[in-house]
Amino acid sequence: MKNISLLTNLVLSSTLFWAVSTASGEEVILKVPTDTSNYCHMQFPPIREDTLSWERPVLNEAAGNSIDFYGPCDHDPVGQEEVRAQGSVILHGIFGDSD
């Protein structure tokens, strides 16, 4: 019984290390890989509106919300794909949760 408990604790504690938070300046991104090799659940703050046109936008940590992203682990929260998506939401008000 002790071996099962020890194994369970080992597996549980090792899964905590899978959640990798990276910090670049003041930006905090939570990345949790799933069972498949190239699929992650990430949570990160939205990009600051005034930096959307910059070459390297800045995440808005002061925002009271965060973005839940499910997709490839190499997704860049301040990359061009995310800039386009968030710019579209700001420009058109499309949040994908309307009736």
N, CA and C atoms as a LAMMPS dump frame, in Angstrom:
ITEM: TIMESTEP
0
ITEM: NUMBER OF ATOMS
297
ITEM: BOX BOUNDS ff ff ff
-5.0000000000000000e+02 5.0000000000000000e+02
-5.0000000000000000e+02 5.0000000000000000e+02
-5.0000000000000000e+02 5.0000000000000000e+02
ITEM: ATOMS id mol type element x y z
1 1 1 N 0.816 -1.187 0
2 1 2 C 0 0 0
3 1 3 C 0.865 1.258 0
4 2 1 N 2.006 1.212 0.717
5 2 2 C 2.892 2.368 0.753
6 2 3 C 3.483 2.639 -0.62
7 3 1 N 3.756 1.578 -1.384
8 3 2 C 4.317 1.751 -2.721
9 3 3 C 3.335 2.46 -3.64
10 4 1 N 2.052 2.119 -3.528
11 4 2 C 1.034 2.757 -4.358
12 4 3 C 0.903 4.22 -3.965
13 5 1 N 0.908 4.502 -2.67
14 5 2 C 0.811 5.88 -2.196
15 5 3 C 2.023 6.69 -2.639
16 6 1 N 3.204 6.101 -2.527
17 6 2 C 4.424 6.773 -2.955
18 6 3 C 4.396 7.032 -4.454
19 7 1 N 3.972 6.039 -5.227
20 7 2 C 3.885 6.194 -6.679
21 7 3 C 2.871 7.267 -7.053
22 8 1 N 1.731 7.273 -6.374
23 8 2 C 0.707 8.277 -6.639
24 8 3 C 1.233 9.675 -6.337
25 9 1 N 1.903 9.828 -5.207
26 9 2 C 2.478 11.128 -4.858
27 9 3 C 3.544 11.554 -5.85
28 10 1 N 4.35 10.612 -6.317
29 10 2 C 5.386 10.92 -7.297
30 10 3 C 4.776 11.391 -8.611
31 11 1 N 3.765 10.676 -9.076
32 11 2 C 3.097 11.057 -10.332
33 11 3 C 2.413 12.409 -10.176
34 12 1 N 1.73 12.608 -9.063
35 12 2 C 1.035 13.866 -8.834
36 12 3 C 2.001 15.047 -8.76
37 13 1 N 3.102 14.862 -8.046
38 13 2 C 4.06 15.962 -7.94
39 13 3 C 4.776 16.226 -9.255
40 14 1 N 5.008 15.183 -10.051
41 14 2 C 5.68 15.407 -11.333
42 14 3 C 4.777 16.141 -12.316
43 15 1 N 3.453 15.939 -12.208
44 15 2 C 2.547 16.663 -13.103
45 15 3 C 2.518 18.148 -12.785
46 16 1 N 2.82 18.507 -11.538
47 16 2 C 2.878 19.921 -11.195
48 16 3 C 4.021 20.621 -11.928
49 17 1 N 5.088 19.893 -12.216
50 17 2 C 6.216 20.477 -12.919
51 17 3 C 5.945 20.651 -14.409
52 18 1 N 4.876 20.023 -14.924
53 18 2 C 4.512 20.201 -16.32
54 18 3 C 3.959 21.596 -16.571
55 19 1 N 3.366 22.181 -15.548
56 19 2 C 2.827 23.534 -15.675
57 19 3 C 3.999 24.503 -15.61
58 20 1 N 4.356 25.015 -16.76
59 20 2 C 5.521 25.879 -16.845
60 20 3 C 5.05 27.317 -16.996
61 21 1 N 5.431 28.144 -16.056
62 21 2 C 5.118 29.561 -16.216
63 21 3 C 6.411 30.258 -16.615
64 22 1 N 6.336 31.044 -17.653
65 22 2 C 7.506 31.758 -18.121
66 22 3 C 7.303 33.235 -17.883
67 23 1 N 8.365 33.923 -17.568
68 23 2 C 8.267 35.359 -17.327
69 23 3 C 9.236 36.081 -18.244
70 24 1 N 8.717 37.005 -18.996
71 24 2 C 9.528 37.842 -19.86
72 24 3 C 9.189 39.276 -19.493
73 25 1 N 10.022 39.88 -18.688
74 25 2 C 9.687 41.19 -18.161
75 25 3 C 8.616 41.009 -17.104
76 26 1 N 7.465 41.605 -17.298
77 26 2 C 6.368 41.465 -16.352
78 26 3 C 5.293 40.525 -16.865
79 27 1 N 5.498 39.919 -18.023
80 27 2 C 4.492 39.089 -18.643
81 27 3 C 4.531 37.681 -18.049
82 28 1 N 3.376 37.176 -17.655
83 28 2 C 3.306 35.841 -17.086
84 28 3 C 2.378 35.002 -17.946
85 29 1 N 2.882 33.854 -18.372
86 29 2 C 2.133 32.953 -19.227
87 29 3 C 2.139 31.585 -18.579
88 30 1 N 0.983 30.971 -18.447
89 30 2 C 0.873 29.636 -17.9
90 30 3 C 0.686 28.676 -19.063
91 31 1 N 1.525 27.656 -19.144
92 31 2 C 1.448 26.685 -20.233
93 31 3 C 1.407 25.289 -19.624
94 32 1 N 0.344 24.54 -19.934
95 32 2 C 0.19 23.183 -19.427
96 32 3 C 0.038 22.239 -20.616
97 33 1 N 1.06 21.41 -20.892
98 33 2 C 0.943 20.463 -22.003
99 33 3 C -0.05 19.349 -21.667
100 34 1 N -0.707 18.834 -22.681
101 34 2 C -1.627 17.72 -22.496
102 34 3 C -0.896 16.425 -22.799
103 35 1 N -1.646 15.341 -22.877
104 35 2 C -1.033 14.035 -23.12
105 35 3 C -0.351 13.954 -24.481
106 36 1 N -0.921 14.627 -25.472
107 36 2 C -0.3 14.607 -26.793
108 36 3 C 0.911 15.517 -26.798
109 37 1 N 1.794 15.314 -27.725
110 37 2 C 3.094 15.985 -27.687
111 37 3 C 3.06 17.471 -28.029
112 38 1 N 2.17 17.921 -28.889
113 38 2 C 2.233 19.304 -29.341
114 38 3 C 0.919 20.048 -29.112
115 39 1 N 0.265 19.793 -27.987
116 39 2 C -1.011 20.425 -27.704
117 39 3 C -0.997 20.912 -26.268
118 40 1 N -1.291 22.205 -26.061
119 40 2 C -1.204 22.798 -24.729
120 40 3 C -2.438 23.623 -24.409
121 41 1 N -2.64 23.809 -23.122
122 41 2 C -3.614 24.773 -22.624
123 41 3 C -2.804 25.913 -22.045
124 42 1 N -2.982 27.116 -22.586
125 42 2 C -2.251 28.284 -22.107
126 42 3 C -3.231 29.32 -21.587
127 43 1 N -2.814 30.052 -20.581
128 43 2 C -3.56 31.2 -20.087
129 43 3 C -2.609 32.38 -20.059
130 44 1 N -3.042 33.484 -20.678
131 44 2 C -2.215 34.685 -20.702
132 44 3 C -3.107 35.909 -20.783
133 45 1 N -2.61 37.05 -20.3
134 45 2 C -3.418 38.278 -20.372
135 45 3 C -3.517 38.766 -21.819
136 46 1 N -4.525 39.568 -22.127
137 46 2 C -4.65 40.105 -23.483
138 46 3 C -3.53 41.107 -23.781
139 47 1 N -3.358 41.384 -25.048
140 47 2 C -2.356 42.367 -25.479
141 47 3 C -2.903 43.773 -25.219
142 48 1 N -2.045 44.666 -24.765
143 48 2 C -2.461 46.063 -24.582
144 48 3 C -2.847 46.641 -25.94
145 49 1 N -3.997 47.315 -25.99
146 49 2 C -4.502 47.862 -27.254
147 49 3 C -3.516 48.816 -27.906
148 50 1 N -2.858 49.658 -27.109
149 50 2 C -1.95 50.65 -27.683
150 50 3 C -0.67 50.036 -28.245
151 51 1 N -0.429 48.744 -27.991
152 51 2 C 0.787 48.107 -28.509
153 51 3 C 0.504 47.127 -29.645
154 52 1 N -0.751 47.023 -30.083
155 52 2 C -1.091 46.082 -31.15
156 52 3 C -0.34 46.363 -32.452
157 53 1 N 0.004 47.603 -32.703
158 53 2 C 0.706 47.951 -33.947
159 53 3 C 2.232 47.874 -33.805
160 54 1 N 2.715 47.622 -32.626
161 54 2 C 4.16 47.529 -32.407
162 54 3 C 4.722 46.247 -33.003
163 55 1 N 6.02 46.246 -33.245
164 55 2 C 6.673 45.048 -33.767
165 55 3 C 6.589 43.906 -32.754
166 56 1 N 6.765 44.222 -31.491
167 56 2 C 6.645 43.225 -30.419
168 56 3 C 5.667 43.763 -29.369
169 57 1 N 4.352 43.417 -29.501
170 57 2 C 3.34 43.92 -28.579
171 57 3 C 3.617 43.475 -27.136
172 58 1 N 2.943 44.133 -26.2
173 58 2 C 3.129 43.873 -24.776
174 58 3 C 1.81 43.374 -24.192
175 59 1 N 1.896 42.355 -23.342
176 59 2 C 0.704 41.836 -22.679
177 59 3 C 0.265 42.785 -21.574
178 60 1 N -1.038 42.867 -21.364
179 60 2 C -1.622 43.764 -20.376
180 60 3 C -1.925 42.995 -19.094
181 61 1 N -0.973 42.993 -18.171
182 61 2 C -1.173 42.272 -16.921
183 61 3 C -2.208 42.932 -16.032
184 62 1 N -2.458 44.204 -16.236
185 62 2 C -3.427 44.925 -15.415
186 62 3 C -4.864 44.567 -15.786
187 63 1 N -5.05 43.902 -16.923
188 63 2 C -6.4 43.508 -17.336
189 63 3 C -6.944 42.512 -16.325
190 64 1 N -8.203 42.62 -16.038
191 64 2 C -8.807 41.74 -15.053
192 64 3 C -9.177 40.38 -15.603
193 65 1 N -8.853 40.128 -16.853
194 65 2 C -9.22 38.849 -17.457
195 65 3 C -7.999 38.198 -18.097
196 66 1 N -8.156 36.965 -18.517
197 66 2 C -7.073 36.279 -19.221
198 66 3 C -7.667 35.476 -20.368
199 67 1 N -6.823 35.13 -21.309
200 67 2 C -7.234 34.378 -22.483
201 67 3 C -6.893 32.914 -22.244
202 68 1 N -7.871 32.026 -22.443
203 68 2 C -7.641 30.587 -22.396
204 68 3 C -7.418 30.117 -23.819
205 69 1 N -6.243 29.58 -24.09
206 69 2 C -5.908 29.126 -25.437
207 69 3 C -5.644 27.634 -25.395
208 70 1 N -6.269 26.899 -26.3
209 70 2 C -6.035 25.472 -26.462
210 70 3 C -5.516 25.258 -27.877
211 71 1 N -4.28 24.813 -28.004
212 71 2 C -3.711 24.611 -29.329
213 71 3 C -2.251 24.225 -29.257
214 72 1 N -1.497 24.511 -30.332
215 72 2 C -0.095 24.111 -30.376
216 72 3 C 0.732 24.76 -29.266
217 73 1 N 1.676 24.004 -28.725
218 73 2 C 2.518 24.505 -27.635
219 73 3 C 3.432 25.641 -28.083
220 74 1 N 3.697 25.747 -29.367
221 74 2 C 4.59 26.807 -29.843
222 74 3 C 3.842 28.103 -30.18
223 75 1 N 2.574 28.206 -29.761
224 75 2 C 1.794 29.425 -30.012
225 75 3 C 2.414 30.594 -29.259
226 76 1 N 2.574 31.718 -29.943
227 76 2 C 3.166 32.915 -29.348
228 76 3 C 2.048 33.871 -28.936
229 77 1 N 1.869 34.13 -27.636
230 77 2 C 0.797 35.013 -27.179
231 77 3 C 0.905 36.448 -27.675
232 78 1 N 2.061 36.859 -28.18
233 78 2 C 2.207 38.197 -28.751
234 78 3 C 2.633 38.12 -30.215
235 79 1 N 2.4 36.97 -30.851
236 79 2 C 2.734 36.786 -32.26
237 79 3 C 1.675 37.375 -33.176
238 80 1 N 1.937 37.345 -34.472
239 80 2 C 1.05 37.961 -35.455
240 80 3 C -0.349 37.349 -35.463
241 81 1 N -0.444 36.033 -35.279
242 81 2 C -1.757 35.384 -35.271
243 81 3 C -2.617 35.9 -34.113
244 82 1 N -2.017 36.038 -32.956
245 82 2 C -2.742 36.536 -31.782
246 82 3 C -3.063 38.021 -31.925
247 83 1 N -2.159 38.797 -32.514
248 83 2 C -2.4 40.225 -32.752
249 83 3 C -3.607 40.395 -33.665
250 84 1 N -3.677 39.582 -34.727
251 84 2 C -4.819 39.661 -35.65
252 84 3 C -6.119 39.287 -34.944
253 85 1 N -6.088 38.217 -34.158
254 85 2 C -7.301 37.759 -33.47
255 85 3 C -7.791 38.801 -32.47
256 86 1 N -6.89 39.328 -31.66
257 86 2 C -7.301 40.316 -30.656
258 86 3 C -7.662 41.643 -31.308
259 87 1 N -6.989 42.012 -32.385
260 87 2 C -7.338 43.229 -33.119
261 87 3 C -8.735 43.133 -33.704
262 88 1 N -9.097 41.955 -34.203
263 88 2 C -10.429 41.742 -34.749
264 88 3 C -11.491 41.862 -33.666
265 89 1 N -11.204 41.321 -32.495
266 89 2 C -12.146 41.422 -31.38
267 89 3 C -12.35 42.879 -30.994
268 90 1 N -11.271 43.63 -30.929
269 90 2 C -11.364 45.043 -30.538
270 90 3 C -12.072 45.85 -31.616
271 91 1 N -11.726 45.616 -32.874
272 91 2 C -12.292 46.377 -33.978
273 91 3 C -13.772 46.071 -34.204
274 92 1 N -14.108 44.778 -34.201
275 92 2 C -15.463 44.382 -34.55
276 92 3 C -16.324 43.99 -33.349
277 93 1 N -15.705 43.863 -32.195
278 93 2 C -16.47 43.459 -31.015
279 93 3 C -16.931 42.028 -31.091
280 94 1 N -16.2 41.192 -31.815
281 94 2 C -16.574 39.789 -31.974
282 94 3 C -15.887 38.984 -30.884
283 95 1 N -16.666 38.494 -29.937
284 95 2 C -16.091 37.734 -28.85
285 95 3 C -16.39 36.247 -28.979
286 96 1 N -17.235 35.858 -29.9
287 96 2 C -17.554 34.45 -30.107
288 96 3 C -18.49 33.874 -29.057
289 97 1 N -19.03 34.716 -28.189
290 97 2 C -19.933 34.202 -27.16
291 97 3 C -21.322 34.847 -27.243
292 98 1 N -21.633 35.445 -28.385
293 98 2 C -22.933 36.088 -28.518
294 98 3 C -23.961 35.076 -29.026
295 99 1 N -25.235 35.466 -29.003
296 99 2 C -26.302 34.563 -29.424
297 99 3 C -26.363 34.435 -30.907
